Amino acid sequence: MSKEIYITDYNCITPLGFNVDSNWNALLEGQSGVALHKIIDNQEAFYASMIDSDELNEEFNRFFAQHTTDFTRLEKMLLLSLQPLVEKHTVSESTAFILSTTKGNISLLKNQPELPEGVYLSKLAEKIAYFFGFKTKPIIVSNACVSGVMAISVAKNMIQAGKYKDAFVIAGDELSEFVISGFNSFQAIGSGPCKPYDKNRNGINIGEAAAAAYITSMSTGNEKFRFKVLGDSAVNDANHISGPSRTGDGLYASIRNAMTEAKVSPEQIDFISAHGTATLYNDEMEAIAFNRLDLQHIPLNSMKGYYGHCLGASGLLESIISMESALHSTLLPSKNFEETGVTQPLNIIRENQTADIKYILKTASGFGGCNAVVVLEKC
């Protein structure tokens, strides 16, 4: 019998707040971090979700003013997200450190002729791990926009395999000229606040955030909360470098595998935290996959209208918010959704609702045809 794996603690740093409680309260009020920002000098401002730099520096100095080491903006976000978890849980010789990010310190490339050492994802992970005294070699998960969900899966599977007893999973990405230019080249950035699954959606908003979770097989029962990681899966549909499978094959297979491992039927799922980027093909593909699995009646939302698409942080951040929904017995609406814009029916949440949430399905999809899923159970 495999070990039971639990998420027993988490934290997040976003434009809506520097801890989980402030984020949850802002979400209940319908607040969004998406606003007009000017990132590229020779381009007009566009809609994105960005952490206020002055507030970030003030919060960082409050906790780490005694440290003289230079830290990048992303590193400050990551350190702040992980700090309260490390304070409460022991880092041992059997503790894994897992970093999820797609681009890391990519902004360091700007105006530098040679590749700065800090750009390497391995160096970023080592710097954070060293700061907090981790004793094992850092593990990096960088698989496009499914990275945050896959990081949970990696922690679960490595603990079950006996390689580690527990794990700190941390995820983060920042807004940068490099990232914005890349999505612009795909003509994927929306002209206004994004509208997942809506008839009038026209693209994504890029966001930035950092999130952290503590995952363990040694649950004592004394924790404030516990969520069991019941099942997971990652499948690549090998469809296109950026476009998802039109039939949702990869996502369908991922959900089916994860639910089979979790021994959970479609009728038992209480809530779906979907990817929902607000691009034409992603939202349609998800709708098709959910219908193929008879999940079209399950309450569903996308958090992209609140946070934008936070790349490597999105999967972990959205998992945290879904667990908060379960703890507070509240379903949050899919922000900016008004009229269905996909060909298959979905039960999009339109307003705050009271609900008993035990089983959560969290999905993610990304470039290269990757799809990842976890099934969580509130204990």
Number of C-alpha atoms within 10 A of each C-alpha: 4 8 14 15 24 24 26 20 21 25 25 30 27 26 21 25 18 22 17 21 13 14 21 19 13 16 21 15 10 16 16 20 24 24 15 15 13 13 17 14 8 7 8 10 13 21 22 29 30 24 21 11 11 9 13 20 15 12 16 16 13 10 12 16 12 8 9 7 9 8 13 14 18 21 21 20 28 24 23 24 27 25 15 15 17 15 10 10 12 11 19 15 11 16 21 27 25 24 31 36 31 26 21 25 23 22 18 15 15 12 7 8 7 7 12 13 13 17 16 14 21 16 15 21 24 16 16 21 20 13 10 14 12 21 15 16 15 20 18 22 23 20 23 21 27 30 32 34 32 26 28 28 20 19 27 27 18 15 24 19 12 11 13 21 20 29 25 26 26 32 35 31 29 29 23 19 15 16 17 18 13 12 15 12 9 9 13 19 24 20 13 17 28 31 28 34 30 21 15 16 24 20 21 28 29 28 27 27 31 31 34 31 25 24 28 24 19 12 16 8 10 8 9 7 15 22 22 22 22 22 24 29 23 24 19 20 20 15 17 12 11 12 15 28 22 15 16 24 22 25 30 22 21 25 27 21 19 21 22 16 14 19 12 17 13 16 10 13 21 20 26 23 22 26 26 28 29 32 21 20 16 21 22 22 25 29 23 24 25 23 16 16 14 13 22 20 17 20 20 24 27 27 25 31 29 24 27 28 27 31 28 34 30 32 32 31 29 25 26 21 21 25 24 18 22 23 16 14 15 18 25 25 22 27 24 18 23 15 13 17 19 19 12 16 15 21 15 24 19 17 14 15 13 13 15 15 21 18 23 25 25 24 27 28 30 22 18 18 22 27 32 30 31 27 27 25 23 17 11
